[in-house]
Amino acid sequence: MDPITILAGIKTGLAAGKTVAGLSKQIGQFFDATDHAKKTLQKKGVSGKSTNATALDRWAKVRQAAEAEEELKEWITQTYGRSKYLELLKIRREVLAEKREAEAQARREAQ
């Protein structure tokens, strides 16, 4: 699912009175989608599309994800304050580090 669609769902939930904690699954999916868009930009490979079409498609997905992430940042900052957004980013970095370490451990064990 794309970040814009997920963000729309988050906004709808918030407008309906759900808490940020109650929407944690959707917010997690949102960050997964933005990460995926960023990784897509870095992917190398050949497709049936022209080089320019592929480049523009990747760039558009990354821009869309960045704009959606900025919108979420603005909403959290305006609603809870900048410190809460920074706290969310800190927790996100910790979870990413834990995930990378678990993947590295799994690779070492597979060898």
N, CA and C atoms as a LAMMPS dump frame, in Angstrom:
ITEM: TIMESTEP
0
ITEM: NUMBER OF ATOMS
333
ITEM: BOX BOUNDS ff ff ff
-5.0000000000000000e+02 5.0000000000000000e+02
-5.0000000000000000e+02 5.0000000000000000e+02
-5.0000000000000000e+02 5.0000000000000000e+02
ITEM: ATOMS id mol type element x y z
1 1 1 N 0.849 -1.175 0
2 1 2 C 0 0 0
3 1 3 C 0.897 1.241 0
4 2 1 N 0.452 2.278 -0.655
5 2 2 C 1.291 3.47 -0.741
6 2 3 C 1.119 4.364 0.492
7 3 1 N 2.138 5.178 0.807
8 3 2 C 2.109 6.009 2.013
9 3 3 C 0.935 6.994 2.058
10 4 1 N 0.531 7.521 0.908
11 4 2 C -0.562 8.503 0.878
12 4 3 C -1.866 7.856 1.337
13 5 1 N -2.135 6.652 0.88
14 5 2 C -3.358 5.94 1.269
15 5 3 C -3.348 5.64 2.765
16 6 1 N -2.207 5.195 3.249
17 6 2 C -2.098 4.886 4.68
18 6 3 C -2.274 6.157 5.504
19 7 1 N -1.648 7.256 5.061
20 7 2 C -1.779 8.52 5.79
21 7 3 C -3.232 8.979 5.818
22 8 1 N -3.95 8.798 4.728
23 8 2 C -5.378 9.165 4.696
24 8 3 C -6.155 8.361 5.73
25 9 1 N -5.825 7.076 5.868
26 9 2 C -6.471 6.241 6.873
27 9 3 C -6.143 6.693 8.285
28 10 1 N -4.908 7.11 8.508
29 10 2 C -4.506 7.612 9.825
30 10 3 C -5.289 8.88 10.148
31 11 1 N -5.371 9.788 9.182
32 11 2 C -6.111 11.035 9.395
33 11 3 C -7.589 10.762 9.691
34 12 1 N -8.164 9.814 8.97
35 12 2 C -9.565 9.466 9.198
36 12 3 C -9.751 8.928 10.612
37 13 1 N -8.848 8.067 11.02
38 13 2 C -8.921 7.517 12.375
39 13 3 C -8.784 8.588 13.439
40 14 1 N -7.86 9.522 13.217
41 14 2 C -7.679 10.606 14.187
42 14 3 C -8.909 11.502 14.235
43 15 1 N -9.488 11.774 13.062
44 15 2 C -10.687 12.611 13.016
45 15 3 C -11.86 11.921 13.718
46 16 1 N -11.863 10.592 13.699
47 16 2 C -12.92 9.824 14.35
48 16 3 C -12.68 9.683 15.85
49 17 1 N -11.578 10.244 16.334
50 17 2 C -11.318 10.232 17.765
51 17 3 C -10.367 9.157 18.251
52 18 1 N -9.784 8.392 17.341
53 18 2 C -8.813 7.391 17.768
54 18 3 C -7.534 8.086 18.23
55 19 1 N -6.804 7.436 19.12
56 19 2 C -5.547 7.997 19.606
57 19 3 C -4.409 7.553 18.697
58 20 1 N -3.292 8.24 18.813
59 20 2 C -2.103 7.855 18.046
60 20 3 C -1.694 6.443 18.438
61 21 1 N -1.769 6.128 19.719
62 21 2 C -1.43 4.782 20.179
63 21 3 C -2.368 3.748 19.553
64 22 1 N -3.627 4.111 19.398
65 22 2 C -4.589 3.214 18.792
66 22 3 C -4.351 3.002 17.308
67 23 1 N -3.612 3.897 16.713
68 23 2 C -3.296 3.812 15.295
69 23 3 C -1.853 3.37 15.056
70 24 1 N -1.233 2.817 16.073
71 24 2 C 0.197 2.47 15.975
72 24 3 C 0.476 1.494 14.837
73 25 1 N -0.431 0.553 14.596
74 25 2 C -0.222 -0.399 13.51
75 25 3 C -0.186 0.33 12.166
76 26 1 N -1.131 1.246 11.967
77 26 2 C -1.177 1.997 10.717
78 26 3 C 0.033 2.912 10.575
79 27 1 N 0.466 3.51 11.663
80 27 2 C 1.641 4.375 11.609
81 27 3 C 2.875 3.536 11.275
82 28 1 N 2.957 2.338 11.833
83 28 2 C 4.046 1.43 11.486
84 28 3 C 4.023 1.064 10.013
85 29 1 N 2.825 0.784 9.494
86 29 2 C 2.695 0.478 8.072
87 29 3 C 3.098 1.682 7.223
88 30 1 N 2.764 2.877 7.712
89 30 2 C 3.122 4.097 6.992
90 30 3 C 4.646 4.201 6.861
91 31 1 N 5.355 4.021 7.967
92 31 2 C 6.814 4.112 7.923
93 31 3 C 7.416 2.982 7.081
94 32 1 N 6.811 1.791 7.133
95 32 2 C 7.287 0.701 6.279
96 32 3 C 7.135 1.072 4.806
97 33 1 N 6.009 1.697 4.465
98 33 2 C 5.76 2.087 3.077
99 33 3 C 6.731 3.178 2.625
100 34 1 N 7.028 4.138 3.513
101 34 2 C 7.973 5.186 3.126
102 34 3 C 9.38 4.613 2.995
103 35 1 N 9.74 3.685 3.874
104 35 2 C 11.049 3.029 3.762
105 35 3 C 11.144 2.249 2.452
106 36 1 N 10.061 1.559 2.107
107 36 2 C 10.046 0.786 0.866
108 36 3 C 10.223 1.714 -0.341
109 37 1 N 9.568 2.867 -0.313
110 37 2 C 9.697 3.823 -1.42
111 37 3 C 11.142 4.312 -1.539
112 38 1 N 11.778 4.556 -0.412
113 38 2 C 13.172 4.998 -0.439
114 38 3 C 14.089 3.905 -0.964
115 39 1 N 13.824 2.659 -0.577
116 39 2 C 14.64 1.54 -1.06
117 39 3 C 14.44 1.328 -2.551
118 40 1 N 13.233 1.564 -3.021
119 40 2 C 12.949 1.424 -4.448
120 40 3 C 13.833 2.35 -5.262
121 41 1 N 14.086 3.525 -4.745
122 41 2 C 14.943 4.474 -5.439
123 41 3 C 16.358 3.927 -5.573
124 42 1 N 16.8 3.177 -4.597
125 42 2 C 18.16 2.662 -4.6
126 42 3 C 18.315 1.365 -5.378
127 43 1 N 17.188 0.724 -5.739
128 43 2 C 17.257 -0.556 -6.444
129 43 3 C 17.899 -0.403 -7.802
130 44 1 N 18.643 -1.398 -8.122
131 44 2 C 19.258 -1.434 -9.431
132 44 3 C 18.658 -2.623 -10.166
133 45 1 N 18.445 -2.478 -11.433
134 45 2 C 17.876 -3.576 -12.203
135 45 3 C 17.308 -3.069 -13.506
136 46 1 N 17.052 -3.992 -14.372
137 46 2 C 16.556 -3.657 -15.691
138 46 3 C 15.086 -4.04 -15.762
139 47 1 N 14.309 -3.18 -16.365
140 47 2 C 12.898 -3.488 -16.577
141 47 3 C 12.559 -3.173 -18.02
142 48 1 N 11.319 -3.438 -18.376
143 48 2 C 10.874 -3.178 -19.736
144 48 3 C 10.661 -1.7 -20.013
145 49 1 N 10.611 -0.881 -18.977
146 49 2 C 10.393 0.55 -19.151
147 49 3 C 11.671 1.225 -19.63
148 50 1 N 11.493 2.396 -20.184
149 50 2 C 12.672 3.166 -20.565
150 50 3 C 13.385 3.651 -19.31
151 51 1 N 14.62 4.012 -19.456
152 51 2 C 15.419 4.494 -18.336
153 51 3 C 14.774 5.714 -17.698
154 52 1 N 14.325 6.645 -18.52
155 52 2 C 13.722 7.871 -18.001
156 52 3 C 12.409 7.587 -17.285
157 53 1 N 11.6 6.698 -17.824
158 53 2 C 10.329 6.361 -17.177
159 53 3 C 10.577 5.691 -15.83
160 54 1 N 11.553 4.796 -15.781
161 54 2 C 11.883 4.119 -14.529
162 54 3 C 12.39 5.122 -13.504
163 55 1 N 13.278 6 -13.923
164 55 2 C 13.834 7.005 -13.011
165 55 3 C 12.738 7.93 -12.491
166 56 1 N 11.877 8.382 -13.371
167 56 2 C 10.803 9.294 -12.957
168 56 3 C 9.831 8.593 -12.017
169 57 1 N 9.519 7.337 -12.29
170 57 2 C 8.619 6.576 -11.433
171 57 3 C 9.201 6.423 -10.037
172 58 1 N 10.472 6.057 -9.956
173 58 2 C 11.122 5.918 -8.65
174 58 3 C 11.164 7.244 -7.908
175 59 1 N 11.518 8.296 -8.612
176 59 2 C 11.598 9.622 -7.988
177 59 3 C 10.235 10.055 -7.47
178 60 1 N 9.189 9.818 -8.249
179 60 2 C 7.837 10.216 -7.843
180 60 3 C 7.41 9.478 -6.578
181 61 1 N 7.736 8.189 -6.484
182 61 2 C 7.37 7.416 -5.29
183 61 3 C 8.106 7.929 -4.056
184 62 1 N 9.366 8.257 -4.219
185 62 2 C 10.137 8.78 -3.086
186 62 3 C 9.603 10.14 -2.667
187 63 1 N 9.288 11.009 -3.616
188 63 2 C 8.738 12.334 -3.3
189 63 3 C 7.4 12.194 -2.586
190 64 1 N 6.566 11.29 -3.078
191 64 2 C 5.255 11.069 -2.474
192 64 3 C 5.419 10.601 -1.024
193 65 1 N 6.343 9.693 -0.801
194 65 2 C 6.585 9.199 0.553
195 65 3 C 7.131 10.303 1.449
196 66 1 N 8.036 11.105 0.931
197 66 2 C 8.615 12.2 1.724
198 66 3 C 7.553 13.231 2.085
199 67 1 N 6.682 13.552 1.144
200 67 2 C 5.626 14.52 1.423
201 67 3 C 4.643 13.99 2.461
202 68 1 N 4.313 12.704 2.363
203 68 2 C 3.412 12.101 3.343
204 68 3 C 4.063 12.074 4.723
205 69 1 N 5.352 11.76 4.779
206 69 2 C 6.061 11.737 6.053
207 69 3 C 6.116 13.139 6.665
208 70 1 N 6.32 14.15 5.834
209 70 2 C 6.336 15.532 6.314
210 70 3 C 4.965 15.928 6.851
211 71 1 N 3.918 15.474 6.194
212 71 2 C 2.56 15.779 6.652
213 71 3 C 2.285 15.148 8.011
214 72 1 N 2.718 13.896 8.182
215 72 2 C 2.553 13.234 9.482
216 72 3 C 3.358 13.958 10.549
217 73 1 N 4.562 14.359 10.208
218 73 2 C 5.414 15.103 11.142
219 73 3 C 4.72 16.385 11.589
220 74 1 N 4.171 17.112 10.641
221 74 2 C 3.484 18.367 10.969
222 74 3 C 2.302 18.114 11.892
223 75 1 N 1.539 17.072 11.606
224 75 2 C 0.367 16.8 12.43
225 75 3 C 0.77 16.45 13.853
226 76 1 N 1.743 15.547 14.004
227 76 2 C 2.184 15.161 15.354
228 76 3 C 2.769 16.36 16.08
229 77 1 N 3.563 17.165 15.381
230 77 2 C 4.185 18.336 15.996
231 77 3 C 3.13 19.328 16.461
232 78 1 N 2.134 19.583 15.645
233 78 2 C 1.09 20.543 16.011
234 78 3 C 0.188 20.017 17.121
235 79 1 N -0.027 18.706 17.139
236 79 2 C -0.93 18.129 18.125
237 79 3 C -0.241 17.856 19.461
238 80 1 N 0.968 17.305 19.407
239 80 2 C 1.65 16.876 20.629
240 80 3 C 2.944 17.614 20.923
241 81 1 N 3.459 18.326 19.945
242 81 2 C 4.715 19.036 20.13
243 81 3 C 5.86 18.323 19.425
244 82 1 N 6.884 19.104 19.126
245 82 2 C 8.041 18.582 18.387
246 82 3 C 8.744 17.456 19.146
247 83 1 N 8.786 17.556 20.46
248 83 2 C 9.489 16.538 21.246
249 83 3 C 8.864 15.154 21.063
250 84 1 N 7.563 15.086 20.897
251 84 2 C 6.906 13.784 20.702
252 84 3 C 7.244 13.196 19.342
253 85 1 N 7.382 14.057 18.328
254 85 2 C 7.779 13.554 17.017
255 85 3 C 9.222 13.04 17.064
256 86 1 N 10.081 13.778 17.736
257 86 2 C 11.472 13.336 17.874
258 86 3 C 11.558 12.036 18.662
259 87 1 N 10.675 11.898 19.663
260 87 2 C 10.623 10.661 20.441
261 87 3 C 10.21 9.492 19.536
262 88 1 N 9.238 9.713 18.668
263 88 2 C 8.811 8.687 17.725
264 88 3 C 9.96 8.283 16.808
265 89 1 N 10.708 9.252 16.305
266 89 2 C 11.84 8.953 15.432
267 89 3 C 12.917 8.173 16.169
268 90 1 N 13.155 8.514 17.429
269 90 2 C 14.163 7.807 18.231
270 90 3 C 13.762 6.349 18.41
271 91 1 N 12.499 6.122 18.74
272 91 2 C 12.015 4.754 18.922
273 91 3 C 12.096 4.002 17.599
274 92 1 N 11.768 4.67 16.523
275 92 2 C 11.835 4.05 15.195
276 92 3 C 13.265 3.618 14.864
277 93 1 N 14.237 4.485 15.163
278 93 2 C 15.642 4.133 14.916
279 93 3 C 16.056 2.923 15.75
280 94 1 N 15.597 2.871 17.01
281 94 2 C 15.932 1.75 17.883
282 94 3 C 15.358 0.444 17.331
283 95 1 N 14.114 0.5 16.874
284 95 2 C 13.47 -0.7 16.329
285 95 3 C 14.175 -1.14 15.055
286 96 1 N 14.545 -0.187 14.196
287 96 2 C 15.278 -0.527 12.971
288 96 3 C 16.617 -1.183 13.293
289 97 1 N 17.313 -0.661 14.286
290 97 2 C 18.595 -1.238 14.689
291 97 3 C 18.404 -2.66 15.208
292 98 1 N 17.36 -2.873 15.997
293 98 2 C 17.073 -4.21 16.51
294 98 3 C 16.755 -5.168 15.355
295 99 1 N 15.985 -4.699 14.385
296 99 2 C 15.614 -5.525 13.244
297 99 3 C 16.855 -5.894 12.429
298 100 1 N 17.713 -4.912 12.176
299 100 2 C 18.939 -5.185 11.414
300 100 3 C 19.839 -6.171 12.145
301 101 1 N 19.935 -6.027 13.449
302 101 2 C 20.758 -6.939 14.236
303 101 3 C 20.188 -8.349 14.189
304 102 1 N 18.866 -8.477 14.284
305 102 2 C 18.235 -9.801 14.208
306 102 3 C 18.47 -10.431 12.839
307 103 1 N 18.388 -9.63 11.772
308 103 2 C 18.644 -10.148 10.426
309 103 3 C 20.099 -10.579 10.277
310 104 1 N 21.016 -9.797 10.817
311 104 2 C 22.44 -10.139 10.75
312 104 3 C 22.703 -11.429 11.534
313 105 1 N 22.077 -11.563 12.684
314 105 2 C 22.224 -12.763 13.501
315 105 3 C 21.683 -13.983 12.745
316 106 1 N 20.557 -13.817 12.087
317 106 2 C 19.968 -14.924 11.315
318 106 3 C 20.896 -15.329 10.168
319 107 1 N 21.523 -14.352 9.508
320 107 2 C 22.478 -14.665 8.436
321 107 3 C 23.685 -15.412 8.974
322 108 1 N 24.193 -14.972 10.142
323 108 2 C 25.357 -15.653 10.746
324 108 3 C 25.007 -17.097 11.117
325 109 1 N 23.812 -17.29 11.655
326 109 2 C 23.398 -18.638 12.043
327 109 3 C 23.177 -19.518 10.819
328 110 1 N 22.74 -18.936 9.725
329 110 2 C 22.502 -19.712 8.493
330 110 3 C 23.818 -20.19 7.892
331 111 1 N 24.878 -19.444 8.129
332 111 2 C 26.187 -19.836 7.605
333 111 3 C 26.738 -20.911 8.474
